Amino acid sequence: MCRMMARYDAKCEKDAPEADDGVTVTRDIPVPGGQSVDIYSPVGAEALPVVLDVHGGGLVYGDKKLNGRFCRAIAALGFTVASAEYRLAPHADYPAMISDVARAAAFAQSRDGSGKFYLAGDSAGAQLALVADAAAGSETVRDAFGLKAGDVGRQADGLFLVSGAFAFGKRGVRALAGLSVGNGDWQRFTDAETLLGEYSPRRIFLSSGESDSLQRLTLRFSRLLCRLGIPHELDFTQNTRGNRYVHVWPVRRPERAENAALIARAMSFLRSPGDTDPAV
């Protein structure tokens, strides 16, 4: 699986246009706990809202450079974007990744100049972002994952989740991370409905598409959000002009016009004030 993903990512990088977006990148900024982040910022901008992006890769693949073009696309819209590094299986047991993402979120918030903080994530990274946000929003979830209040920062003002691995019970995590699954009270919160019974996200923008291998998980998660009355928007893109809207397509191909528009729409939705009716 890692080799397959690496080949696809290499092709996406090879086909990508040269960046000319006025965004600078600062690499390898240490985060308390041993990991690090890369920071993407528009040149000369100050006091911007902050986004922490969590890359996907099935909990076994990828690093903080993987979503570089996606992070640049968000930063160019007027955000400071931190790209999170986290430990991978089999070198670390789940849920060690949750701890890493939670600490990265707390660190990113320390750079917040506008009072607004958002989380983005794709595939397994969407799962990690959601659970880390739940740990920030619920003492019960935080205790179950062995985290302290100082580890997690505050709850995000919104989440942008692409092709999320939302069916993440212990069996699902084991399928992603092999046998690298620990034990503990946290296991009950790997069920999305149980997790959302304990904490309520402020607002979520979901993205999936017709050829997304995990599309059914996003659709099921959207129905759950509707039932619980959680403000969200779902963008489900049909295949067009011979293009297949595959897994994490907006993240791997953010330079495409349709994906640039989707990213702008997602960030506008998250920044918009007030409540939004749950959407299907």
C-alpha positions as MATLAB code, in Angstrom:
seq = 'MCRMMARYDAKCEKDAPEADDGVTVTRDIPVPGGQSVDIYSPVGAEALPVVLDVHGGGLVYGDKKLNGRFCRAIAALGFTVASAEYRLAPHADYPAMISDVARAAAFAQSRDGSGKFYLAGDSAGAQLALVADAAAGSETVRDAFGLKAGDVGRQADGLFLVSGAFAFGKRGVRALAGLSVGNGDWQRFTDAETLLGEYSPRRIFLSSGESDSLQRLTLRFSRLLCRLGIPHELDFTQNTRGNRYVHVWPVRRPERAENAALIARAMSFLRSPGDTDPAV';
ca = [
       0.000    0.000    0.000;
       2.816    2.431    0.850;
       4.499    1.812   -2.516;
       1.218    2.382   -4.363;
       0.566    5.664   -2.550;
       4.151    6.798   -3.097;
       3.850    6.205   -6.871;
       0.593    8.175   -7.035;
       2.013   11.060   -5.000;
       5.139   11.184   -7.160;
       2.971   11.448  -10.287;
       0.918   14.268   -8.748;
       4.088   16.163   -7.839;
       5.583   15.662  -11.294;
       2.450   16.999  -13.018;
       2.010   19.975  -10.670;
       2.724   23.502  -11.945;
       5.485   25.590  -10.390;
       4.234   27.453   -7.299;
       3.712   31.206   -7.795;
       1.322   32.029   -4.960;
       3.175   34.437   -2.663;
       3.404   31.815    0.099;
       6.566   31.161    2.130;
       7.355   27.916    3.961;
       9.265   27.527    7.234;
      10.297   23.921    7.813;
      10.746   21.711   10.858;
       9.508   23.912   13.684;
       9.673   21.781   16.869;
       6.472   20.953   18.737;
       6.459   19.983   22.440;
       6.307   16.188   22.555;
       8.952   15.483   19.925;
       7.271   16.115   16.564;
       7.486   19.156   14.295;
       5.394   21.228   11.861;
       5.981   23.133    8.638;
       4.398   26.608    8.465;
       2.937   28.096    5.264;
       2.245   31.839    5.330;
       1.328   34.516    2.759;
       4.211   36.951    2.317;
       3.818   40.066    4.448;
       0.506   39.048    6.025;
      -0.065   39.337    9.779;
      -2.719   38.351   12.328;
      -4.163   35.571   10.168;
      -6.428   32.697   11.251;
      -4.551   29.414   11.639;
      -5.215   26.034   10.058;
      -3.578   22.781   11.161;
      -3.518   20.252    8.315;
      -3.207   16.527    9.056;
      -2.032   14.390    6.129;
      -3.528   11.018    5.291;
      -1.785    7.761    4.432;
      -3.602    4.988    6.273;
      -1.669    5.695    9.514;
       1.366    4.001    7.915;
       2.536    6.441    5.221;
       3.329   10.091    4.585;
       4.882   13.068    6.319;
       4.202   16.776    6.797;
       5.492   17.591    3.293;
       2.947   15.284    1.651;
       0.152   17.903    1.491;
       2.436   20.810    0.648;
       0.482   22.075   -2.366;
      -2.825   21.752   -0.486;
      -1.375   23.750    2.423;
      -0.131   26.409    0.000;
      -3.578   26.652   -1.587;
      -5.202   27.305    1.796;
      -2.476   29.742    2.881;
      -2.926   31.750   -0.333;
      -6.540   32.395    0.746;
      -5.326   34.317    3.805;
      -4.432   31.719    6.432;
      -1.362   30.597    8.317;
      -1.214   26.833    7.757;
       0.719   24.406    9.955;
       1.312   20.946    8.489;
       1.476   18.314   11.218;
       3.977   15.504   11.618;
       2.847   12.440   13.563;
       4.195    9.000   14.355;
       3.195    6.152   12.045;
       2.456    2.459   12.490;
       4.032   -0.008   12.947;
       6.656    2.088   14.751;
       3.949    3.559   16.992;
       0.694    2.091   18.254;
      -2.634    3.795   17.647;
      -3.633    6.103   19.356;
      -0.157    7.673   19.670;
      -1.010    9.620   16.502;
      -3.911   11.338   18.286;
      -1.531   12.648   20.926;
       0.833   14.019   18.261;
      -1.947   15.790   16.353;
      -3.474   17.209   19.544;
      -0.122   18.687   20.577;
       0.442   20.074   17.084;
      -2.996   21.722   17.276;
      -2.150   23.317   20.625;
       1.148   24.574   19.186;
      -0.519   25.952   16.043;
      -2.990   27.874   18.174;
      -0.085   29.638   19.877;
       0.631   31.263   16.477;
      -2.964   32.400   16.013;
      -3.210   36.113   15.333;
      -6.934   36.407   14.638;
      -8.663   34.371   17.324;
      -9.757   31.716   14.806;
      -8.397   28.171   14.486;
      -9.365   25.427   12.024;
      -8.435   21.811   11.384;
      -8.070   20.139    7.990;
      -7.391   16.491    7.263;
      -7.750   13.892    4.538;
      -8.389   10.141    4.686;
      -6.849    8.814    7.937;
      -5.796   12.397    8.698;
      -9.469   13.407    8.744;
     -10.048   10.788   11.424;
      -7.101   12.046   13.473;
      -8.230   15.670   13.139;
     -11.769   14.826   14.260;
     -10.661   12.824   17.304;
      -8.070   15.427   18.307;
     -10.781   18.086   18.131;
     -13.035   15.905   20.264;
     -10.255   15.624   22.851;
     -10.062   19.423   22.920;
     -13.837   19.700   23.310;
     -14.517   16.949   25.844;
     -12.754   16.117   29.085;
     -14.191   12.596   28.889;
     -12.629   11.983   25.462;
      -9.395   13.620   26.579;
      -9.143   11.360   29.629;
      -9.902    8.277   27.534;
      -6.938    9.051   25.282;
      -4.670    9.850   28.225;
      -4.344   13.539   27.357;
      -4.205   16.556   29.627;
      -5.879   19.915   28.985;
      -2.483   21.478   28.242;
      -1.841   18.878   25.513;
      -4.768   19.787   23.287;
      -5.475   23.510   23.214;
      -8.995   24.684   22.449;
     -11.632   23.203   20.172;
     -11.411   24.236   16.504;
     -13.832   26.757   15.021;
     -14.365   24.378   12.089;
     -13.034   21.308   10.288;
     -12.347   20.686    6.581;
     -12.365   16.903    6.113;
     -11.595   15.289    2.740;
     -12.374   11.620    1.967;
     -12.394   10.808    5.673;
     -11.865    7.331    7.123;
     -14.866    7.827    9.393;
     -15.603    4.139   10.059;
     -12.754    3.805   12.512;
     -13.713    1.182   15.050;
     -10.912   -1.051   16.304;
     -11.328   -3.336   13.301;
     -11.023   -0.373   10.942;
      -7.933    0.977   12.686;
      -6.392   -2.493   12.644;
      -7.038   -2.713    8.903;
      -5.143    0.572    8.438;
      -2.374    0.228   10.977;
      -1.946   -3.545   10.982;
      -1.450   -4.893   14.484;
      -0.232   -1.563   15.858;
      -3.303   -0.934   17.981;
      -3.064   -0.354   21.710;
      -5.679   -1.012   24.357;
      -7.565    1.377   26.580;
     -10.789    3.223   27.319;
     -10.277    5.239   24.101;
     -11.573    2.305   22.034;
     -15.215    3.226   22.612;
     -14.587    6.615   20.985;
     -13.395    5.079   17.717;
     -17.103    4.819   16.910;
     -18.173    8.088   15.261;
     -21.652    8.113   16.788;
     -20.282    7.523   20.288;
     -17.681   10.245   19.757;
     -20.281   12.772   18.572;
     -22.503   11.854   21.481;
     -19.788   13.216   23.762;
     -18.694   16.281   21.793;
     -20.145   18.502   19.088;
     -17.947   19.989   16.328;
     -18.714   23.633   15.637;
     -19.017   23.177   11.860;
     -17.651   20.776    9.260;
     -17.056   20.953    5.513;
     -16.953   17.456    3.980;
     -15.594   16.566    0.555;
     -15.854   13.316   -1.388;
     -16.580   12.232   -4.942;
     -17.994    9.651   -7.268;
     -14.800    7.568   -7.566;
     -13.586    8.093   -4.003;
     -12.838    4.675   -2.535;
     -14.212    5.880    0.842;
     -17.208    7.823   -0.488;
     -19.745    5.726    1.437;
     -18.034    6.630    4.718;
     -18.365   10.356    4.028;
     -22.021    9.966    3.009;
     -22.775    7.931    6.135;
     -20.951   10.480    8.300;
     -22.923   13.329    6.690;
     -26.200   11.553    7.489;
     -25.044   11.202   11.103;
     -24.249   14.927   11.277;
     -27.714   15.685    9.864;
     -29.382   13.497   12.456;
     -27.441   15.182   15.266;
     -28.079   18.692   13.924;
     -24.371   19.552   13.538;
     -23.824   22.407   11.033;
     -22.010   21.113    7.968;
     -21.785   21.217    4.213;
     -21.123   18.242    1.942;
     -19.489   18.683   -1.457;
     -19.902   15.469   -3.450;
     -18.328   15.872   -6.882;
     -19.406   13.784   -9.854;
     -16.892   12.560  -12.429;
     -16.730   15.006  -15.354;
     -14.975   15.378  -18.707;
     -13.310   12.011  -18.367;
     -11.856   12.906  -14.955;
     -12.508   10.541  -12.072;
     -12.989   12.287   -8.739;
     -10.831    9.838   -6.788;
      -9.749    9.549   -3.158;
      -8.402   12.833   -1.668;
      -8.484   14.419   -5.137;
      -8.670   18.073   -3.894;
      -5.612   17.483   -1.706;
      -3.490   15.858   -4.395;
      -4.631   18.194   -7.208;
      -5.384   21.561   -5.540;
      -4.191   23.487   -8.601;
      -7.130   22.261  -10.714;
      -9.790   24.946  -11.151;
     -12.609   22.852   -9.688;
     -10.511   21.944   -6.648;
      -9.295   25.508   -6.112;
     -12.948   26.581   -6.088;
     -13.823   23.775   -3.653;
     -11.023   24.748   -1.251;
     -12.082   28.401   -1.360;
     -15.708   27.414   -0.729;
     -14.731   25.198    2.198;
     -12.689   27.894    3.923;
     -15.394   30.499    3.312;
     -17.960   28.170    4.885;
     -15.788   27.603    7.950;
     -15.125   31.315    8.393;
     -18.739   32.391    7.927;
     -20.387   33.567   11.157;
     -23.568   32.159   12.628;
     -25.193   28.772   12.356;
     -25.806   26.893    9.132;
     -28.525   24.310    8.669;
     -27.124   20.785    8.338;
     -26.864   19.918    4.648;
     -26.961   16.663    2.731;
];
